[in-house]
Structure formats: structure tokens, C-alpha cells
Amino acid sequence: MENITDYYKSERAQEWRADIRKSVKVKERTSKERTKMPEQEPTVRNKNSLEVNLGLTEKIALKEAQRCIDCPDPTCVKGCPVNIYIPKFIKKIEIGDFLGAATVLKDTNTLPAVCGRVCPQEKQCEAQCFYTIKLNQPAVAIGFLERFAADYERNSGKTAIPEVAEPNGIKVASIGSGPASLAWSADMVKMGYDVTVFEALHEIGGVLKYGIPEFRLPNSVVDFEIDNLEKMGVKFVKNFVVGKTATIDDLRAKGFKAFFVGSGAGLPRFMNIPGENSIGIFSSNEYLTRVNLMGAAKDDYDTPVIIGKNVAVVGGGNTAMDSVRTAKRLGAERAMIIYRRSREEMPARLEEVHHAIDEEIEFLNLNNPVEYIADDKGRVQKVVLQKMELGEPDASGRRRPIPIEGSEYEIEVDEVVVAVGVSPNPLIPATVAGLETTKWGTIVVNDDLQSSVEDIFAGGDIVRGGATVILAMGDGRKAAEAMDKYIKEKIKN
């Protein structure tokens, strides 16, 4: 892969920047006003499953693109885990070459329409924007512009499929079809490999499909990106559980030379408090999977999800926000977030927190569940909360929540979703001899994301234990580069 800094200093990079400067007559680079994303009205959207953010118009996108000052050393790129050529795609938007902007994005990013919607740009590329670090002004809306370019291409009917090398006949496989595996598969097929992605579920996309609601990431957007990968030559196999349907040894016998494990972190965690086994208490994984992927909220579904009126979601991350906003859309009269720290310390994206507040979600911060009380039929009826106060910072850098003795009180609930984290899928580590794991169940890898079994690489949540879509994609790309090097050295020797 080309070094990004070297690219921007190269002769061809200087040529396109010069061409852009000639093409754009008016430069408005001093605007402090960042564009706002058009969105559905809160009291309308909290009753439907349509996407909240509506996307930028061409006029708004052009104006926002003009804010980019075309840095000689673009620090925003350094904040992107997949090294998107950010100024280059923004300059394409600025001159009205929207399809060209999408092509630039897809040089390094397999899922631009996805990343433009769910990546925490405010902590990554936008946090490194010149406006942010030098002028203390709002960053260029890189995420909004990425989404705009990707959506424009999808709606234009003129999709550019990235070029792939001549087939080399070498078979490689991915386990799981989440963002890490999709990024890995794109880079491997571009290099000429015969790529197969094995997915245990009946839909491709991993957490993009089962974990993120359609009001934040429509399935049609994910399907479009997957369709592009298929056109590039990636093969997808559904309902195939590696470790059960076939082992890695079985796949080796069929000619696969190397594997990427991107099976994610799908094992739910609970708090292990009294009453947690009551009817009506779900893990966020089960709750979101049943609603997002299985249609369990429909009236004619054989095993419908419970539709609660007083729904409590325990946790403060993006998954908790997705769960509580889903509950509101399913008809909850009182949808609550229960979180043991303050609102300022919640790990969820600020945009998701603000959307939840606008949608009439109630926040019970500095509260922690200590017990659930069920009725005589075993269904959850109340939750006992204990008030908390903040002490000194812990290992996470956030102030540690401390229980306040004697502060317990009860509130009525008829449904609870527990979103306090996940653990790695244990199946692959349990079925591969010699595969080293940590005490948390994550796969141990070296700097090249290669495991203790030389033909197995891994990335995403199965290594990190829980991370963002874009970090998982960065792992996929890094693993593809390392795997290519490993295979070529094996062949040479």
C-alpha cells in the first residue's frame, strides 16, 4: 500500500491539486459554520424505522467541501484507520465530480456508504482536521461528505467496480462477514486471490445487519456494498458454521491456503445480579438481532419479541442507544437508559445521544441495577436501582462510579435490555488446535495480525474484544497485506 504522506507529495498529487485550483473560481475557506445534517423530525422518526439522517443535497455538499483548506500535510488522513485519501475525495466533490469522489473513496474503503453513517469521525479523521487542531473551529464534515459521495454513486446507477488483478488461483477464506472480513475480502480479491467468505447466519454483513438498526444504517445500503464485492469476485457462503459445518482442517483439505478470522464478539454479557433470568430480560445482541435481522417485531412472526411499555436499557454505548431507540419505535411509552456514570462519560457517539434525547428517551444516569423483581409468573416487573457518585478516574480514564449506601429505589419495568458489553465468539478458538487466546477469549496476534497458527490471521472484535466498524476494517486491510506477504513467501520457499 502506498504511504499516504508520500502520495500527497508526489507529482501526480500536485497535478490534480493544481487542476482543482484552476477549476474552482471561488474559494470560501474561512467559514466557521459547519453544515448541519438534514434529518427527520424527532416526534415523527421515533415512530418509524426510516433513516433518521436524510443526507446532504448537492448544494450543501458543495458548500461544505469548499471549507477544506487543502492542507499540504493532511492530518485528517492520519486519523483514518483505512487511510482514505480525504482531501482528494473532498476536492472531487468541490468541483462537482461526485462519481470521481466515490471512486477515490473505494480505493481504500470497501464500505464508504456504511462508514459515512456509523463511523465516529468526531474521534478520528475530524478530530485531526486543521480546523479542529489549529483554529478551534468545527471540523470539515468529512463523514457527511463521505456518505454523500457514496449515496450519489449508488443512486446514479453508474457504480464503478474497483479493478482486480488477474486470478492467481490461490484460495483463501474468511470466517464471518462483518466489516473486518469485508475489508479483508476486498483487498484480497483485488490482489487476484480466490476469496470465499463463510457466514454462520442467513444474511451477509455481520454486525452491520444484526446489530445496527435500519433507522441508522438501512439494510439496502449494506446490501449494495456487498453486491459490489460479489461483482469483484468475492464468494459468500451463508449458513456455514466454521468449526461445526466444517473445520479449518476440512477447509485446508479443500485447498484453502490461509484464513482470516473476523467472527466478531457475539457472546452477550450480563451483570449476574438477582432476578436477571426473569422473563422479559434480553441481551442487546438477542434483542437487536431478532428485530433487525429476523423481523420479530412483526405481528405475524411465530416467536415475536416482547413489546414493552416501560423498557429499561442498561448501558451507555452505541448498542444501548440503538436498543432504547428501537424500543421507542416499537411502542414503548417510557424508554429509559440506565447508566452508572454521568451522561458526559457515556461512550456512545454524541450524535446518537442527542438523537435519543430528541426522541424523548429518558436518561437515568448515575444509577445502577442491583436486582430485578418478577411477578408470580416469572416476568420482570420492577428493577431495583442504586444511586451512584463519581470518584477518582479508573483505568479507562473515566471517573469510577461508587455506590451510595442506602440509596436503593424501585421503578416499574416490563422489559429490560442489557447492553453492558460482549465477549468474543468462542467457537473458532475452541476448534483450532494451537490457537493462542487471552484470558478474555480474544485471539492473540502479532503486529501483522497473524495468530500462533501461521496460516490464520485475525482482526476486529475477535482480537479487540469490541471496537468500531472502521477499526475492524482497518484490521481487515492490514491482515490482507500481511497475508499476501505470507503466502508469497511460502510459495517462494
VEXDREN-2710 file (C-alpha; in Angstrom, 1 decimal):
% VEXDREN-2710
k/r/px/py/pz
1/MET/0.0/0.0/0.0
2/GLU/1.3/3.5/-0.8
3/ASN/2.3/5.7/2.0
4/ILE/-0.3/8.5/2.2
5/THR/2.2/11.3/3.1
6/ASP/4.4/10.3/0.1
7/TYR/1.3/10.3/-2.1
8/TYR/0.3/13.8/-1.3
9/LYS/3.9/15.0/-2.0
10/SER/4.0/13.1/-5.3
11/GLU/4.0/14.7/-8.7
12/ARG/0.6/13.3/-9.7
13/ALA/-1.0/14.5/-6.5
14/GLN/0.4/18.0/-7.1
15/GLU/-1.1/17.9/-10.6
16/TRP/-4.7/17.1/-9.5
17/ARG/-4.5/19.8/-6.8
18/ALA/-3.3/22.3/-9.4
19/ASP/-6.2/21.3/-11.7
20/ILE/-8.7/21.8/-8.9
21/ARG/-7.4/25.2/-8.1
22/LYS/-7.9/26.2/-11.8
23/SER/-11.4/24.8/-11.9
24/VAL/-12.7/26.4/-8.7
25/LYS/-13.3/30.1/-9.2
26/VAL/-14.4/31.0/-5.7
27/LYS/-12.8/29.7/-2.5
28/GLU/-14.6/30.1/0.8
29/ARG/-12.2/28.6/3.1
30/THR/-12.7/30.8/6.2
31/SER/-16.3/29.7/7.1
32/LYS/-16.7/28.8/10.7
33/GLU/-20.1/27.4/10.1
34/ARG/-20.2/23.7/9.6
35/THR/-23.2/22.3/7.7
36/LYS/-25.9/20.5/9.6
37/MET/-27.3/17.2/8.5
38/PRO/-31.0/17.3/7.4
39/GLU/-33.0/14.8/9.5
40/GLN/-36.5/13.6/10.2
41/GLU/-38.4/15.5/12.9
42/PRO/-37.9/13.7/16.3
43/THR/-41.6/13.1/17.1
44/VAL/-42.1/11.6/13.6
45/ARG/-39.0/9.4/13.4
46/ASN/-39.4/7.9/16.8
47/LYS/-42.5/6.1/15.4
48/ASN/-40.9/4.7/12.2
49/SER/-37.9/2.7/11.2
50/LEU/-36.8/5.0/8.3
51/GLU/-33.3/6.5/8.4
52/VAL/-33.1/9.5/10.7
53/ASN/-30.4/11.4/8.8
54/LEU/-31.6/12.3/5.3
55/GLY/-28.3/13.1/3.6
56/LEU/-26.8/16.3/2.1
57/THR/-28.1/17.9/-1.0
58/GLU/-25.6/18.7/-3.8
59/LYS/-25.7/22.4/-2.9
60/ILE/-25.0/21.7/0.8
61/ALA/-22.2/19.2/-0.1
62/LEU/-20.5/21.7/-2.5
63/LYS/-20.6/24.4/0.2
64/GLU/-19.2/22.1/2.9
65/ALA/-16.4/20.8/0.5
66/GLN/-15.3/24.3/0.0
67/ARG/-14.4/24.6/3.7
68/CYS/-11.5/22.1/3.2
69/ILE/-8.3/24.2/3.0
70/ASP/-6.3/21.6/1.1
71/CYS/-3.6/21.0/3.7
72/PRO/-0.1/20.2/2.3
73/ASP/0.2/17.5/5.0
74/PRO/-3.4/16.4/5.6
75/THR/-3.6/15.4/9.3
76/CYS/-7.1/14.1/8.8
77/VAL/-5.8/11.1/6.8
78/LYS/-3.7/10.1/9.8
79/GLY/-6.8/9.8/11.9
80/CYS/-8.5/7.4/9.4
81/PRO/-7.9/3.7/10.2
82/VAL/-8.2/2.8/6.5
83/ASN/-6.2/5.7/5.1
84/ILE/-8.8/7.3/2.9
85/TYR/-7.4/10.0/0.6
86/ILE/-9.7/12.5/2.3
87/PRO/-8.7/15.8/0.7
88/LYS/-8.7/14.2/-2.7
89/PHE/-12.3/12.9/-2.5
90/ILE/-13.4/16.2/-1.0
91/LYS/-11.8/18.2/-3.8
92/LYS/-13.6/16.0/-6.3
93/ILE/-16.9/17.0/-4.6
94/GLU/-15.8/20.6/-4.7
95/ILE/-15.5/20.6/-8.5
96/GLY/-18.8/18.7/-8.9
97/ASP/-17.2/15.3/-9.8
98/PHE/-19.3/13.3/-7.4
99/LEU/-18.7/10.0/-9.1
100/GLY/-15.0/10.7/-9.0
101/ALA/-15.2/11.3/-5.3
102/ALA/-16.8/7.9/-4.8
103/THR/-14.1/6.2/-6.8
104/VAL/-11.4/7.8/-4.6
105/LEU/-13.2/6.5/-1.5
106/LYS/-13.3/3.0/-2.8
107/ASP/-9.6/3.0/-3.5
108/THR/-9.1/2.3/0.2
109/ASN/-12.6/1.9/1.7
110/THR/-14.8/-1.1/0.9
111/LEU/-17.9/0.4/2.6
112/PRO/-18.0/4.2/2.2
113/ALA/-21.8/4.4/2.5
114/VAL/-21.6/2.5/5.7
115/CYS/-18.7/4.4/7.2
116/GLY/-20.2/7.7/6.3
117/ARG/-23.1/6.7/8.5
118/VAL/-21.7/4.9/11.5
119/CYS/-18.0/5.7/12.0
120/PRO/-17.1/8.0/14.9
121/GLN/-15.5/10.6/12.7
122/GLU/-15.5/13.1/15.6
123/LYS/-12.9/10.9/17.3
124/GLN/-10.9/10.0/14.2
125/CYS/-10.5/11.9/11.0
126/GLU/-12.4/15.0/12.0
127/ALA/-10.6/15.1/15.3
128/GLN/-7.4/15.6/13.3
129/CYS/-8.9/18.3/10.9
130/PHE/-6.9/21.5/10.6
131/TYR/-9.9/23.5/11.8
132/THR/-10.1/21.4/15.0
133/ILE/-6.5/21.2/16.0
134/LYS/-5.3/24.7/14.8
135/LEU/-8.3/27.0/14.7
136/ASN/-10.5/25.6/17.4
137/GLN/-13.4/25.6/14.9
138/PRO/-15.8/22.9/13.8
139/ALA/-14.1/20.3/11.6
140/VAL/-15.0/19.8/7.9
141/ALA/-17.9/17.3/7.9
142/ILE/-15.9/14.5/6.4
143/GLY/-18.4/11.8/7.4
144/PHE/-21.3/13.7/5.9
145/LEU/-19.4/14.2/2.6
146/GLU/-18.3/10.5/2.5
147/ARG/-21.9/9.5/2.8
148/PHE/-23.0/12.0/0.2
149/ALA/-20.4/10.7/-2.4
150/ALA/-21.3/7.1/-1.8
151/ASP/-25.0/7.7/-1.9
152/TYR/-24.7/9.7/-5.1
153/GLU/-22.9/6.9/-6.8
154/ARG/-25.5/4.3/-5.6
155/ASN/-28.4/6.4/-6.8
156/SER/-26.8/7.3/-10.1
157/GLY/-26.8/3.7/-11.5
158/LYS/-23.2/4.3/-12.6
159/THR/-21.3/2.3/-10.0
160/ALA/-17.6/1.9/-10.6
161/ILE/-16.4/-1.5/-9.6
162/PRO/-12.7/-1.5/-8.5
163/GLU/-10.2/-3.2/-10.7
164/VAL/-8.9/-6.6/-9.7
165/ALA/-5.7/-8.4/-10.7
166/GLU/-5.6/-11.5/-12.8
167/PRO/-6.7/-14.6/-10.8
168/ASN/-3.7/-16.3/-9.2
169/GLY/-5.7/-19.5/-8.3
170/ILE/-4.9/-19.3/-4.6
171/LYS/-7.8/-20.0/-2.4
172/VAL/-8.2/-18.0/0.9
173/ALA/-11.2/-17.8/3.3
174/SER/-12.7/-15.5/5.8
175/ILE/-14.7/-16.7/8.8
176/GLY/-17.5/-14.2/9.5
177/SER/-18.8/-11.5/7.2
178/GLY/-18.7/-8.4/9.3
179/PRO/-16.7/-5.2/8.5
180/ALA/-13.3/-6.7/9.1
181/SER/-13.9/-9.6/6.8
182/LEU/-15.5/-7.4/4.1
183/ALA/-12.5/-5.1/4.1
184/TRP/-10.1/-8.1/4.0
185/SER/-12.0/-9.7/1.2
186/ALA/-11.9/-6.6/-1.0
187/ASP/-8.2/-6.2/-0.7
188/MET/-7.5/-9.9/-1.3
189/VAL/-9.7/-10.2/-4.4
190/LYS/-8.1/-7.0/-5.8
191/MET/-4.7/-8.8/-5.5
192/GLY/-6.1/-11.8/-7.5
193/TYR/-6.9/-14.3/-4.8
194/ASP/-9.8/-16.7/-4.9
195/VAL/-11.8/-15.4/-1.9
196/THR/-14.6/-17.1/0.0
197/VAL/-16.4/-15.6/3.0
198/PHE/-18.2/-18.1/5.3
199/GLU/-21.1/-16.7/7.3
200/ALA/-22.9/-18.6/10.0
201/LEU/-26.2/-16.6/9.7
202/HIS/-28.6/-16.4/6.8
203/GLU/-27.6/-12.8/5.9
204/ILE/-24.2/-11.4/5.0
205/GLY/-22.9/-8.4/6.8
206/GLY/-22.4/-9.4/10.4
207/VAL/-22.9/-6.7/13.0
208/LEU/-23.8/-4.3/10.1
209/LYS/-27.0/-6.3/9.6
210/TYR/-27.9/-7.8/13.0
211/GLY/-26.5/-5.1/15.3
212/ILE/-27.3/-1.7/13.8
213/PRO/-31.0/-0.7/13.3
214/GLU/-32.3/0.5/9.9
215/PHE/-33.0/3.9/11.2
216/ARG/-29.2/4.3/11.5
217/LEU/-28.0/2.1/8.7
218/PRO/-30.5/0.8/6.2
219/ASN/-30.0/-2.9/5.1
220/SER/-30.3/-1.7/1.4
221/VAL/-27.1/0.3/1.9
222/VAL/-25.2/-2.7/3.3
223/ASP/-26.6/-5.0/0.5
224/PHE/-25.4/-2.6/-2.2
225/GLU/-21.8/-2.7/-0.8
226/ILE/-21.9/-6.5/-0.6
227/ASP/-23.2/-6.7/-4.2
228/ASN/-20.2/-4.7/-5.3
229/LEU/-17.9/-7.2/-3.6
230/GLU/-19.6/-10.0/-5.4
231/LYS/-19.1/-8.2/-8.7
232/MET/-15.4/-8.0/-7.9
233/GLY/-15.4/-11.8/-7.4
234/VAL/-15.8/-12.4/-3.7
235/LYS/-17.9/-15.5/-3.0
236/PHE/-20.2/-15.6/0.0
237/VAL/-21.4/-18.8/1.7
238/LYS/-24.3/-18.4/4.2
239/ASN/-25.5/-20.8/6.9
240/PHE/-22.0/-22.2/7.2
241/VAL/-20.6/-22.5/10.7
242/VAL/-16.8/-23.0/10.6
243/GLY/-16.0/-25.3/13.4
244/LYS/-19.3/-27.2/13.0
245/THR/-20.3/-27.4/9.4
246/ALA/-16.7/-27.9/8.5
247/THR/-13.4/-27.4/10.5
248/ILE/-10.5/-25.3/9.3
249/ASP/-8.7/-28.6/8.7
250/ASP/-11.5/-29.6/6.4
251/LEU/-11.1/-26.4/4.5
252/ARG/-7.4/-26.8/4.3
253/ALA/-8.1/-30.2/2.7
254/LYS/-10.2/-28.4/0.1
255/GLY/-7.3/-26.3/-0.9
256/PHE/-7.6/-23.1/1.2
257/LYS/-4.1/-21.7/1.9
258/ALA/-4.8/-19.1/4.5
259/PHE/-7.7/-17.9/6.7
260/PHE/-8.8/-14.6/8.2
261/VAL/-10.9/-14.9/11.4
262/GLY/-13.4/-12.0/11.7
263/SER/-16.1/-13.8/13.7
264/GLY/-16.7/-10.9/16.0
265/ALA/-17.8/-10.7/19.6
266/GLY/-21.3/-12.1/19.6
267/LEU/-21.4/-13.6/23.1
268/PRO/-23.5/-11.5/25.4
269/ARG/-22.5/-10.4/28.8
270/PHE/-24.9/-10.0/31.8
271/MET/-24.4/-8.4/35.2
272/ASN/-25.1/-11.6/37.3
273/ILE/-27.5/-9.8/39.7
274/PRO/-30.6/-11.4/41.4
275/GLY/-33.6/-11.8/39.1
276/GLU/-31.6/-11.4/35.8
277/ASN/-33.1/-14.7/34.5
278/SER/-36.6/-13.3/34.6
279/ILE/-38.9/-13.4/31.5
280/GLY/-38.6/-10.1/29.6
281/ILE/-34.9/-9.6/30.1
282/PHE/-32.8/-9.8/26.9
283/SER/-29.2/-9.2/25.9
284/SER/-28.8/-6.4/23.4
285/ASN/-27.5/-9.0/20.9
286/GLU/-30.6/-11.1/21.0
287/TYR/-32.9/-8.1/21.1
288/LEU/-31.4/-6.3/18.1
289/THR/-30.8/-9.5/16.1
290/ARG/-34.4/-10.6/16.5
291/VAL/-35.7/-7.2/15.5
292/ASN/-33.2/-6.2/12.8
293/LEU/-32.4/-9.5/11.1
294/MET/-35.4/-11.8/11.9
295/GLY/-38.4/-9.5/11.7
296/ALA/-39.5/-10.5/15.2
297/ALA/-41.4/-7.2/15.7
298/LYS/-44.0/-8.2/13.1
299/ASP/-47.5/-9.3/14.2
300/ASP/-47.4/-12.5/12.2
301/TYR/-43.9/-13.6/13.4
302/ASP/-44.0/-17.1/15.0
303/THR/-41.9/-16.1/18.0
304/PRO/-42.4/-12.3/18.3
305/VAL/-40.2/-10.1/20.5
306/ILE/-41.9/-8.7/23.6
307/ILE/-43.3/-5.2/23.1
308/GLY/-42.7/-3.5/26.4
309/LYS/-44.4/-0.3/27.6
310/ASN/-41.8/0.5/30.3
311/VAL/-38.5/-0.5/28.8
312/ALA/-35.2/-0.1/30.5
313/VAL/-31.9/-0.4/28.6
314/VAL/-28.8/-0.9/30.8
315/GLY/-25.6/0.6/29.3
316/GLY/-24.2/3.7/27.8
317/GLY/-22.7/2.7/24.5
318/ASN/-23.9/2.8/20.9
319/THR/-25.6/-0.6/21.3
320/ALA/-27.5/0.7/24.3
321/MET/-28.7/3.8/22.2
322/ASP/-29.7/1.5/19.3
323/SER/-31.7/-0.7/21.7
324/VAL/-33.6/2.0/23.5
325/ARG/-34.4/3.9/20.3
326/THR/-35.6/0.6/18.8
327/ALA/-37.9/0.1/21.9
328/LYS/-39.3/3.5/21.4
329/ARG/-40.2/2.8/17.8
330/LEU/-41.8/-0.5/18.8
331/GLY/-44.3/1.4/21.0
332/ALA/-42.6/1.9/24.5
333/GLU/-44.4/4.6/26.4
334/ARG/-41.4/5.0/28.7
335/ALA/-38.0/4.1/27.2
336/MET/-35.1/4.6/29.6
337/ILE/-31.3/4.4/29.6
338/ILE/-29.9/3.3/32.9
339/TYR/-26.1/4.1/33.2
340/ARG/-23.9/4.1/36.2
341/ARG/-21.8/7.1/35.1
342/SER/-22.8/10.6/34.1
343/ARG/-24.1/11.5/30.6
344/GLU/-20.8/13.2/29.8
345/GLU/-18.9/10.0/30.3
346/MET/-21.1/7.8/28.1
347/PRO/-19.1/6.1/25.4
348/ALA/-21.9/6.4/22.8
349/ARG/-21.4/8.8/19.9
350/LEU/-22.6/12.3/20.8
351/GLU/-24.9/12.3/17.7
352/GLU/-26.6/9.1/18.9
353/VAL/-27.1/10.5/22.4
354/HIS/-28.5/13.8/21.0
355/HIS/-30.9/11.9/18.7
356/ALA/-32.1/9.8/21.7
357/ILE/-32.7/12.9/23.8
358/ASP/-34.7/14.5/20.9
359/GLU/-36.7/11.3/20.6
360/GLU/-37.9/11.5/24.2
361/ILE/-35.7/8.8/25.6
362/GLU/-35.3/9.2/29.4
363/PHE/-31.8/9.1/30.9
364/LEU/-31.3/7.7/34.4
365/ASN/-27.6/8.5/34.8
366/LEU/-25.6/7.7/38.0
367/ASN/-27.9/4.7/38.5
368/ASN/-27.1/1.0/38.5
369/PRO/-29.4/-2.0/38.6
370/VAL/-28.8/-4.3/41.6
371/GLU/-31.9/-6.6/41.4
372/TYR/-34.9/-7.4/39.2
373/ILE/-38.2/-8.3/40.8
374/ALA/-40.6/-10.7/38.9
375/ASP/-44.3/-11.3/39.2
376/ASP/-45.7/-14.7/40.2
377/LYS/-45.4/-15.8/36.5
378/GLY/-41.7/-15.1/36.4
379/ARG/-41.9/-12.0/34.3
380/VAL/-39.9/-8.9/35.2
381/GLN/-42.0/-6.3/36.9
382/LYS/-39.6/-4.0/38.7
383/VAL/-35.9/-3.1/38.8
384/VAL/-34.1/-2.0/41.9
385/LEU/-31.7/0.8/41.2
386/GLN/-28.9/2.1/43.4
387/LYS/-27.7/5.7/43.0
388/MET/-24.0/6.3/42.2
389/GLU/-21.5/9.0/42.6
390/LEU/-18.2/9.6/40.8
391/GLY/-14.9/9.0/42.4
392/GLU/-11.3/9.1/41.0
393/PRO/-10.6/8.1/37.4
394/ASP/-10.1/4.3/36.8
395/ALA/-8.1/2.5/34.1
396/SER/-10.4/3.8/31.4
397/GLY/-9.6/7.4/32.3
398/ARG/-13.2/8.0/33.4
399/ARG/-14.2/8.7/37.0
400/ARG/-15.1/5.5/38.8
401/PRO/-18.7/5.1/39.8
402/ILE/-19.2/4.5/43.6
403/PRO/-22.4/3.1/45.1
404/ILE/-24.2/5.4/47.6
405/GLU/-25.2/3.2/50.5
406/GLY/-29.0/3.2/51.3
407/SER/-30.0/4.9/48.1
408/GLU/-31.8/2.0/46.5
409/TYR/-35.3/2.5/45.0
410/GLU/-37.6/0.7/42.6
411/ILE/-39.1/1.6/39.2
412/GLU/-41.6/-0.4/37.2
413/VAL/-40.4/-2.2/34.0
414/ASP/-41.9/-4.9/31.8
415/GLU/-38.9/-5.3/29.6
416/VAL/-35.1/-4.9/30.1
417/VAL/-32.3/-5.0/27.5
418/VAL/-28.8/-5.5/28.9
419/ALA/-26.1/-3.7/26.8
420/VAL/-23.1/-3.9/29.1
421/GLY/-20.7/-5.4/26.6
422/VAL/-20.0/-8.6/24.6
423/SER/-17.4/-11.3/24.5
424/PRO/-15.6/-12.9/21.5
425/ASN/-17.2/-15.8/19.7
426/PRO/-15.6/-18.9/21.3
427/LEU/-16.2/-21.4/18.5
428/ILE/-13.0/-20.9/16.4
429/PRO/-10.6/-20.8/19.3
430/ALA/-12.2/-23.9/20.7
431/THR/-11.9/-25.9/17.5
432/VAL/-8.4/-24.9/16.3
433/ALA/-5.5/-26.8/18.0
434/GLY/-2.6/-24.5/19.0
435/LEU/-4.5/-21.2/18.6
436/GLU/-3.4/-18.9/21.4
437/THR/-6.1/-16.8/23.2
438/THR/-6.1/-14.3/26.0
439/LYS/-8.0/-14.8/29.3
440/TRP/-10.8/-12.7/27.7
441/GLY/-11.1/-15.2/24.8
442/THR/-9.7/-12.9/22.2
443/ILE/-7.2/-14.3/19.7
444/VAL/-3.6/-13.4/20.3
445/VAL/-2.0/-11.9/17.1
446/ASN/1.4/-10.3/16.3
447/ASP/1.8/-6.8/14.7
448/ASP/0.8/-8.3/11.3
449/LEU/-2.4/-9.8/12.8
450/GLN/-1.0/-13.3/12.4
451/SER/-2.0/-15.8/15.1
452/SER/0.0/-18.5/16.7
453/VAL/-1.2/-20.8/13.8
454/GLU/0.8/-19.4/10.9
455/ASP/-1.9/-19.6/8.2
456/ILE/-4.6/-18.0/10.4
457/PHE/-4.8/-14.2/10.7
458/ALA/-7.5/-12.4/12.7
459/GLY/-8.9/-8.9/13.3
460/GLY/-11.8/-6.9/14.5
461/ASP/-13.7/-7.8/17.7
462/ILE/-12.4/-11.3/17.9
463/VAL/-9.0/-9.6/18.6
464/ARG/-10.0/-6.3/20.1
465/GLY/-13.0/-7.6/22.1
466/GLY/-15.2/-4.8/20.9
467/ALA/-14.5/-1.8/18.7
468/THR/-15.8/0.4/15.9
469/VAL/-16.7/-0.6/12.3
470/ILE/-13.8/1.4/10.9
471/LEU/-11.2/0.0/13.3
472/ALA/-12.3/-3.5/12.3
473/MET/-12.0/-2.6/8.6
474/GLY/-8.5/-1.2/9.3
475/ASP/-7.6/-4.6/10.8
476/GLY/-9.0/-6.4/7.7
477/ARG/-6.9/-4.3/5.4
478/LYS/-3.7/-4.8/7.5
479/ALA/-4.3/-8.5/7.6
480/ALA/-4.8/-8.7/3.9
481/GLU/-1.4/-7.1/3.3
482/ALA/0.3/-9.4/5.7
483/MET/-1.4/-12.5/4.4
484/ASP/-0.4/-11.7/0.8
485/LYS/3.2/-11.4/2.0
486/TYR/3.0/-14.6/4.0
487/ILE/1.5/-16.6/1.0
488/LYS/4.1/-15.2/-1.5
489/GLU/7.0/-16.2/0.9
490/LYS/5.5/-19.7/1.4
491/ILE/5.2/-20.2/-2.4
492/LYS/8.8/-18.9/-3.0
493/ASN/10.2/-21.3/-0.4
END
